[in-house]
Amino acid sequence: MQSKPAPPRNYRLVRGNLLTGLPFANDTFDFVHQRFLNVGIVLSAWPAIVDDLMRVTRPGGWIEMCEARDEARSAGPATQRLLGLTKAVAASRGIDLEGRVANLLSGWLRDSGAVEVQEREIALPVGE
């Protein structure tokens, strides 16, 4: 049985916290990827986070951000109730589960200086 492959030679693990600023110099990365953090970051913190992601991305580099919109189609009554309760608790803590982050990302990226901003929506089907 083979274990997972060794990481590349130029790989190193760096602990960071988006809420206090990334521990990297300006223009460090060609590609920055972030996903599904709307459940853990308050809505008001997002513009500064996008600014920081732009800061560490080299000119001509890419930022890929993936966040979920709130569109539970075909959900039954129990699922609808659970989602409603979850959203209420999240909202009381400043967390967005209504899809506002996903809807605002493009604007925040442009405000931070990103060019050629594109959006793509991917539907994730859930059974009835």
N, C-alpha and C positions, 0 to 999 in steps of 0.2 A: 504494500500500500504506500502510495506516494503522498507526502504532505504538500501543502501549498508551496508554490515556487518562492524563491527568495525575492525580496524587493529589488528594484533597480539600484545600481550603485549610488545614484544621486538622490536616493530616497531618504527622508528622515521624518520622523513623527514630531510634530510641533503642536503643543497644546495652546489653544487660544480661546478667546471669548469675544464673540461678535458684539456683545453689549459694552465692552470696555475698549474695543479697538483691536484689530488684528496685529499680531506681533511681527509684521513684515515691513520692509522698506517700501517706499513708493515704487511703482512700476516693476514689481518683482515677477509677476506671472504672465504667461501668454494665455492661459486659460484658467478661469475661476468658475467653479460649479457650486451651487447652493440649492438645496431642495427641502421642501416640507418642514419649514421652520415656523410657519404661521401659528402652529399649535403651542409654541413655546416662547414667542417673542411678542411683546405688547405692540399694538398697532402704532403707537406714537414713536417707537424706536426705529421703525423701518427706514425712514429717509436717511438717517445717519448710517445705518447698516449698508444701504446701497451706496452711499458716498464712500464708505470704507472699502467695499468691494471694488469700486471704480479706482480708488487710490492705489490698490495693490496690483491692478491690472495694467500691463504695459500698453502704451499707445499702439493701436492696431490689434490688440488682443481681444479675446472673447470672454464674455460673462454669460453663463447659462444659469437661469433661475427657474425653478419649478415649484409652483404652489397650487394648491387645490382651490377650485371654486365650489360654492355650496350648491350642488345640484343633485340631490338624491332623488332620482326618478324611480318610479315603481316601488317606493318604500311602503310597506304596510303600516297599519296604525301603531303597532308597538315600536317599530323602528322610528317612525315620525316622532313619537313621544320621547324616545331615548335621545334622538337628535335635538329636540327642543330643549330638553333638560341640560344636555351637554353644552349647547350654545349659551344657555342662560348662565351657567356656572362660568364658562369661559369669558363671557362679556363682563361679568362682575369683576374679573381680574384683568380686564383690558386686552384680552386675547381675541383675535378675529377668527371666527369660524363661519362668517357670513360670506366669505369670498372677496372681501374688500382688498386684501393684500394682493391677490392675483389680478384684480382689476386695476390696481394702481401701480404695479411694478414698472410698466412701460414708461409712464410719466416720471416716476422717480429716477429711472435710468437716464432718461433724456435730461432731466433737471441736473443730474450729476455729470453730464457731458457725454453720455453715450450717443453714438451715431448708428444709423442703420439698425434701429431697434425693431425686432420682429417678434410677433406672438404666434404661438401655435397651440391649439387646444387639442388634447387627446382625451377621448371619452373612455372611461374605464367601466365597462358594463358590470352590473351586479345582478344576480338572479332575483327573480320575483319572490 
